[in-house]
Amino acid sequence: MTKKDWSSWDKLDWRRRLETFGEDDGPIIATGPKGEIDGVCQLGELTDKGRETTLALGQRLRHLYVDQLGFMPKIIRDADMIYLRATPMARALESLQESFVGMYPLDTRTGSFPPPTIITRASADETLFPNETNCRRFSQLSRAFGQRTADRWNKTTEMDYLNNLISKWMPEDSKRVAVDSHPRLSGIMDTINSTLAHGPETRLPAAFYDPKGREIIDKIGVEEWFSGFRESNEYRTVGIGGLVGDVVSRMIGNVVGNGEDGILEVGGDVNELGKGRGDEKNIRFGMSGCHDTTLAAVLNSLGAFENEKWPPYTSHIAVELFRKTPLTNAEAAPARSSSNEASRIQSGGTERQSFWSSLFGAAKRKAALEAPFPRGIARQKVDELSAANKKKLDGYYVRVRYNDRAMVVPGCKAVGNHLDGDESFCTLEAFKRITDKFTPRNWKQACAANLDQPAFPAVIEEAGY
């Protein structure tokens, strides 16, 4: 709906009902477990239970970063100090929205609060989860590691145990449960976990919830999906290195104050890029709606997922940056929080006009931002930094928390690589040095490289060092 001169657009409120096939192949309205006809979820959308838990996650973030630490303001007039990003999947965006509302409910936003900016990417550019569809090399690697898992587990006593439990409910043309059966074992695990989260109306037969069976399924699923991140630097690079590099560069950009740490992406008036609409000059907090595979990929790539189970629903990672004060107290600096179904971040390089901006016209910067920013050191490797630039990282520490537990990166345990007395506080330099090893210089080029090379490294390349 629009004015006749096309100068502005209105909105249309509407309701959706889902249609499906009836017994005679004619159309009928799909219903929920209690006969509901409105508000029924499509595949991939966030359920009511998911909305409750992601809203609660946002409330916990507010309690920590607003109420306890006083790091974020109690009331905001815009969200341009917060970097919000979601993957193209509906549940990720909905999780992000709920978490943001939990952290900043309506009564904590001023009456003139403008719509917050949420960053999204085209699927071909998405690095907020391991992008098997659009990264050919990662697709090769993940298939190879998945096949290795199938070869290891398909003919074992553990798989026989699972078949004795649940094979009678499998399709007639694929009766034996296996890593690569139809449905795949990981798909069965997804169904078990989702039905456990949503009450008796959705439950499978009791055998699917056998504790020993669930332990076996979880162990095999974690190996199939995430062992590559533990063992192969190339796997880490093309699988999750782009996101981790973005997170680290955002932190570095904030430390050195180069003005390119995300504010240009989220600030500015309509059809403009610029500083925050409340005159913000940097990003203090980042939150992105992503997936269980994102969280486990990041943690495994940092060597911080030892003996962990598959991430439960509404799991989250917080990657926090701290500054050591002259009194040696750790003072919270810009926090990054990421959530599963319910993480976050670019800097450096020469400025160029993209294909899309050349086609549709480049977005305008505010006049105050026309002067060039120093592009800084955010995307440079630590070993490439001058002594003066490396010095800028001194006194800063990074802590990774997973579901409110502090995790230890193994490479940060060495003397000089962490805050005295607490190995979970990794020096920023050490953390960047570790992540530099699997941050791609050009993710798309890396995805198109080595397609004729073996999938497995000659020797295991341990993560987190």
Buried (B, 14 or more C-beta within 10 A) or exposed (E): EEEEEEEEEEEEEEEEEBEEEEEEEEEEEBBBEEEEEEEBBEEEEBBEBBBBBBBBBBBBBBEBBBEEEEBBEEEBBBBBBBBBBBBEBBBBBBBBBBBBBBBBEEEBBEEEBBEBBBBBBEEEEBBBBBBBEBBBBBBBBBEBBBBBBBEBBBEEEBBEBBBEBBBEEBEEEEEEBBBBBEBBBBEBBBEBBBBBBBEEEEEBEEBBBBEEBBEBBBBBBBBBBBBBBBBBBBBBBBBBBBBBBBBBBBBBBBBBBBBBBBBBBBBBEEEEBBBBBBEBEBBBBBBBBBBBBBBBBBBBBBBBBEEBEBBBBBBBBBBBBBBBEEEEEBEBBBBBBBBBBBBBBBBBEEEEEEEEEEEEEEEBBBEEBEEEBEBBBBBBBBEEBEEEBBEBBEBBBBBBBBBEEBBBBBBBBEEEBBBEEEBBBBBBBBBBBBBBBBBBEEBBEBBEBBEEEEBBEEEEBEBBB
